[in-house]
Amino acid sequence: MAERRLHGLQRVLGVNALFSTAYGNVGSSIYYALGLVASFALGLTPVVFIITGFIFYLTAATYAEATAMYPEAGGSSSFARHAFNEFWSFFAAWAQMLNYTITIAISAFFVPHYLGGVLGIDAFRSSPADIFVGIAVVGLLAFVNVRGAEESAGVNIALAVTDFLTQLLLVIVGFVLVLSPDTLIDNVDLGVTPSWKDFFLAIPVGMIAYTGIETISNMAEEAKDETKTIPAAINRVVIAVFAIYAALPAVALSALPVFTATAGSEAVASGEAQVGDQVTLLGLTEAAGGYAGDPILGVVKAMNLGFLQAPGEIYVGLLAATILFIATNAGIIGVSRLVYSMGLHRQVPDGLRQLHPKYGTPWIGILLFGAIACVAMIPGKAEFLGNMYAFGAMLSFTIAHVSVVWLRMSKPDVHRPYRGPGNIPFRGRSLPLFAVFGGAFTGLAFLVVTFLHLDVAAAGVAWIGLGMLLYPVYRRRQGLDLTTTTKIAIPLPVTDREAEYESVLVALDSSRPYAPGALATAVKVAAIRRRGIYVLVTIPVPTSSPLDADLPEMEAAAQAMIEQARLQGGRRVTGRTQRVRAGAAGTVIVEAATAIHARAIVMPLPPRTTANTVFGRTLETVLAKRPCRVIIQSEPAPTAAERT
């Protein structure tokens, strides 16, 4: 469930752990994607999954290259930040947030369908019970995630392996018992069954089968030897998913082939089809006697497993419900991580990322986007949810592809531990064909799902419009432009005021004069990468006095230094004061620099106090324990007028 450990993630995950976790997310979507695609593509459903599998391969190559370059959480949002600027990073992140929200909704919505099919509770397989149960699943998991119960990595991996082996077993058994090439051929009448419009509509819908490709990217900060393990894990996921998704639909269409609706059929009686229409039980709802709500269970029911029939149905149904339950939780975890990351980068109001005072989780963001997922379920339209996911996913994937192409053109010399396949020279650069074609395909799929579904276009454009309204208003209220990356540090005991990560830390002593030269040096260093400047002013407290002794003059002098620094350095300067005992200032400075991941420490050269001390105890401690480079600034000697 939602982790409290939202910072300082340990790099402990190897290829197998990354693969298992990613497959657990990607592999879960077949349990609802098969029915959604079949409702459009009918007999061409296997072809649609092969086409979308190829697009997934291109997209996976893009994610492998970009994540290996920048092994940090964020996926397409992170890629866009490095390729373009913070505005495009927000744009991609906002599309990702739609993906996660719809993933929560669609996964939870299908849980009661599989449970109802196994337990014989028909009410669970239709509206409104499926909506109520789905909302209850989201509510339960949101509550658990707010409380901060930890994920069980071992359980998730075990379920992912079980899921993969079960799907593989279904393919093998299906090939032996029900696969019929003649039936697959008879299912298709090109241009008629399905129509070309429905066939092209099915392709972006089919991309929901690959929900979860962002997972490995979001685990990049926990990956061991990330430049090698991430591409290797992604390649394994591609192979495993493509193998299953290319074969399982063929088995499904052999077991539940396309047929002509007749006057007495349930499909006609329910109003889902007219007499003479070509339909398949995979794409018909439960009210029409179909299995659109639990397609994999429908495939098992259509097999003749003998004495294993009943146990097989129970096993597959319960496994599917469990996997979808875990996928719902994974979506909530994704929301918690993404909203936290967006808050750190000042892309959304800070309140959304604020941690619960008791449980330490971003509870407001979890509850808000969990509620949006529940609202999305209320119409009870699985097809609408699938198309909404396609809208957000195709937009996010397209931004990822474009980012990789632009990084190849704008930053050709940046180290790339992994390069995707298919590269050609272009104007002195290496053009990544996998990203070019991947971006073209996902971009076209985005246009198809947008222009051929007015309800999806309205909802999707409204979502994007809301983001485009909130982002500039919030950034301007924070005194920030729309494009500059500004990341704040996570509050830690040594930093009770917000500071940007990777800031330049300026260490000053309140018992000495303000050092404008040190601040000027920090401004120059920070300007190179548009970093923040964090001023730490230490207040030495005599050993004869308690640490909280009243020191009004020293406090005033320290605050004055921070104000002078702000006047000199501008709005990028933040700061705080810190009381220290004699000899402890150096340790405090090192701890503060470590906490904010400072890129440099700037300190004024102190006056020599003894013949045996070259720099002074504080500076020597910082030099000995430095977590980053240290710049020592020698202030010019005061003039005669200044001395008087």
Secondary structure as the mmCIF struct_conf table of DSSP 4:
data_model
#
loop_
_struct_conf.conf_type_id
_struct_conf.id
_struct_conf.beg_label_comp_id
_struct_conf.beg_label_asym_id
_struct_conf.beg_label_seq_id
_struct_conf.end_label_comp_id
_struct_conf.end_label_asym_id
_struct_conf.end_label_seq_id
BEND BEND1 ARG A 4 ARG A 4
BEND BEND2 HIS A 7 GLY A 8
STRN STRN1 LEU A 13 LEU A 13
HELX_RH_AL_P HELX_RH_AL_P1 VAL A 15 VAL A 26
HELX_RH_3T_P HELX_RH_3T_P1 GLY A 27 SER A 29
HELX_RH_AL_P HELX_RH_AL_P2 ILE A 30 ALA A 41
HELX_RH_3T_P HELX_RH_3T_P2 LEU A 42 LEU A 44
HELX_RH_AL_P HELX_RH_AL_P3 THR A 45 MET A 69
BEND BEND3 TYR A 70 TYR A 70
BEND BEND4 GLU A 72 GLU A 72
TURN_TY1_P TURN_TY1_P1 ALA A 73 GLY A 75
HELX_RH_AL_P HELX_RH_AL_P4 SER A 76 ALA A 83
BEND BEND5 PHE A 84 PHE A 84
HELX_RH_AL_P HELX_RH_AL_P5 GLU A 86 LEU A 119
TURN_TY1_P TURN_TY1_P2 GLY A 120 GLY A 120
HELX_RH_3T_P HELX_RH_3T_P3 ASP A 122 ARG A 125
BEND BEND6 SER A 126 SER A 126
TURN_TY1_P TURN_TY1_P3 SER A 127 PRO A 128
HELX_RH_AL_P HELX_RH_AL_P6 ALA A 129 ARG A 147
TURN_TY1_P TURN_TY1_P4 GLY A 148 GLY A 148
HELX_LH_PP_P HELX_LH_PP_P1 ALA A 149 GLU A 151
HELX_RH_AL_P HELX_RH_AL_P7 ALA A 153 LEU A 177
TURN_TY1_P TURN_TY1_P5 VAL A 178 VAL A 178
HELX_RH_AL_P HELX_RH_AL_P8 PRO A 181 ASP A 186
TURN_TY1_P TURN_TY1_P6 ASN A 187 ASN A 187
STRN STRN2 ASP A 189 ASP A 189
TURN_TY1_P TURN_TY1_P7 LEU A 190 LEU A 190
STRN STRN3 GLY A 191 GLY A 191
TURN_TY1_P TURN_TY1_P8 VAL A 192 VAL A 192
STRN STRN4 THR A 193 THR A 193
TURN_TY1_P TURN_TY1_P9 PRO A 194 PRO A 194
STRN STRN5 SER A 195 SER A 195
HELX_RH_AL_P HELX_RH_AL_P9 TRP A 196 GLY A 206
HELX_RH_3T_P HELX_RH_3T_P4 MET A 207 TYR A 210
TURN_TY1_P TURN_TY1_P10 THR A 211 ILE A 213
HELX_RH_AL_P HELX_RH_AL_P10 GLU A 214 ASN A 218
TURN_TY1_P TURN_TY1_P11 MET A 219 MET A 219
HELX_RH_3T_P HELX_RH_3T_P5 ALA A 220 GLU A 222
STRN STRN6 ALA A 223 ALA A 223
TURN_TY1_P TURN_TY1_P12 LYS A 224 ASP A 225
HELX_RH_AL_P HELX_RH_AL_P11 GLU A 226 ALA A 255
BEND BEND7 LEU A 256 LEU A 256
STRN STRN7 PHE A 259 THR A 260
TURN_TY1_P TURN_TY1_P13 ALA A 263 GLY A 264
BEND BEND8 SER A 265 SER A 265
HELX_RH_AL_P HELX_RH_AL_P12 GLU A 266 ALA A 269
TURN_TY1_P TURN_TY1_P14 SER A 270 GLY A 271
BEND BEND9 GLU A 272 ALA A 273
TURN_TY1_P TURN_TY1_P15 VAL A 275 GLY A 276
STRN STRN8 GLN A 278 VAL A 279
TURN_TY1_P TURN_TY1_P16 LEU A 281 GLY A 283
BEND BEND10 LEU A 284 LEU A 284
HELX_RH_3T_P HELX_RH_3T_P6 GLU A 286 ALA A 288
TURN_TY1_P TURN_TY1_P17 GLY A 289 GLY A 289
TURN_TY1_P TURN_TY1_P18 ALA A 292 GLY A 293
BEND BEND11 ASP A 294 ASP A 294
HELX_RH_AL_P HELX_RH_AL_P13 PRO A 295 LYS A 301
TURN_TY1_P TURN_TY1_P19 ALA A 302 ALA A 302
BEND BEND12 MET A 303 MET A 303
HELX_RH_3T_P HELX_RH_3T_P7 GLY A 306 LEU A 308
HELX_RH_AL_P HELX_RH_AL_P14 GLN A 309 LEU A 344
TURN_TY1_P TURN_TY1_P20 HIS A 345 ARG A 346
BEND BEND13 GLN A 347 VAL A 348
HELX_RH_3T_P HELX_RH_3T_P8 ASP A 350 ARG A 353
HELX_LH_PP_P HELX_LH_PP_P2 GLN A 354 HIS A 356
TURN_TY1_P TURN_TY1_P21 PRO A 357 TYR A 359
BEND BEND14 THR A 361 THR A 361
HELX_RH_AL_P HELX_RH_AL_P15 TRP A 363 MET A 377
TURN_TY1_P TURN_TY1_P22 ILE A 378 PRO A 379
HELX_RH_AL_P HELX_RH_AL_P16 ALA A 382 SER A 410
TURN_TY1_P TURN_TY1_P23 PRO A 412 ASP A 413
BEND BEND15 VAL A 414 VAL A 414
BEND BEND16 PRO A 417 PRO A 417
BEND BEND17 PRO A 421 PRO A 421
STRN STRN9 ASN A 423 PHE A 426
TURN_TY1_P TURN_TY1_P24 ARG A 427 GLY A 428
STRN STRN10 ARG A 429 PRO A 432
HELX_RH_AL_P HELX_RH_AL_P17 LEU A 433 PHE A 451
BEND BEND18 LEU A 452 LEU A 452
HELX_RH_AL_P HELX_RH_AL_P18 LEU A 454 ARG A 477
TURN_TY1_P TURN_TY1_P25 GLN A 478 GLY A 479
BEND BEND19 LEU A 482 THR A 484
STRN STRN11 ILE A 488 ILE A 488
HELX_LH_PP_P HELX_LH_PP_P3 ALA A 489 PRO A 491
STRN STRN12 LEU A 492 LEU A 492
TURN_TY1_P TURN_TY1_P26 PRO A 493 VAL A 494
STRN STRN13 THR A 495 THR A 495
BEND BEND20 ARG A 497 ARG A 497
STRN STRN14 GLU A 500 GLU A 500
TURN_TY1_P TURN_TY1_P27 TYR A 501 GLU A 502
HELX_LH_PP_P HELX_LH_PP_P4 SER A 503 SER A 503
STRN STRN15 VAL A 504 ASP A 509
TURN_TY1_P TURN_TY1_P28 SER A 510 SER A 511
BEND BEND21 ARG A 512 ARG A 512
HELX_RH_AL_P HELX_RH_AL_P19 PRO A 516 ARG A 529
TURN_TY1_P TURN_TY1_P29 ARG A 530 ARG A 530
STRN STRN16 ILE A 533 VAL A 541
TURN_TY1_P TURN_TY1_P30 THR A 543 SER A 544
BEND BEND22 SER A 545 SER A 545
TURN_TY1_P TURN_TY1_P31 LEU A 547 ASP A 548
HELX_RH_AL_P HELX_RH_AL_P20 PRO A 552 GLY A 569
TURN_TY1_P TURN_TY1_P32 ARG A 571 ARG A 572
STRN STRN17 VAL A 573 ARG A 581
TURN_TY1_P TURN_TY1_P33 ALA A 582 GLY A 583
HELX_RH_AL_P HELX_RH_AL_P21 ALA A 585 ALA A 595
TURN_TY1_P TURN_TY1_P34 ILE A 596 HIS A 597
BEND BEND23 ARG A 599 ARG A 599
STRN STRN18 ALA A 600 PRO A 604
HELX_LH_PP_P HELX_LH_PP_P5 LEU A 605 ARG A 608
BEND BEND24 THR A 610 THR A 610
TURN_TY1_P TURN_TY1_P35 ALA A 611 ASN A 612
BEND BEND25 VAL A 614 PHE A 615
HELX_RH_AL_P HELX_RH_AL_P22 ARG A 617 LYS A 625
BEND BEND26 PRO A 627 CYS A 628
STRN STRN19 ARG A 629 GLN A 633
HELX_LH_PP_P HELX_LH_PP_P6 GLU A 635 THR A 639
HELX_RH_AL_P HELX_RH_AL_P23 ALA A 640 ARG A 643
#
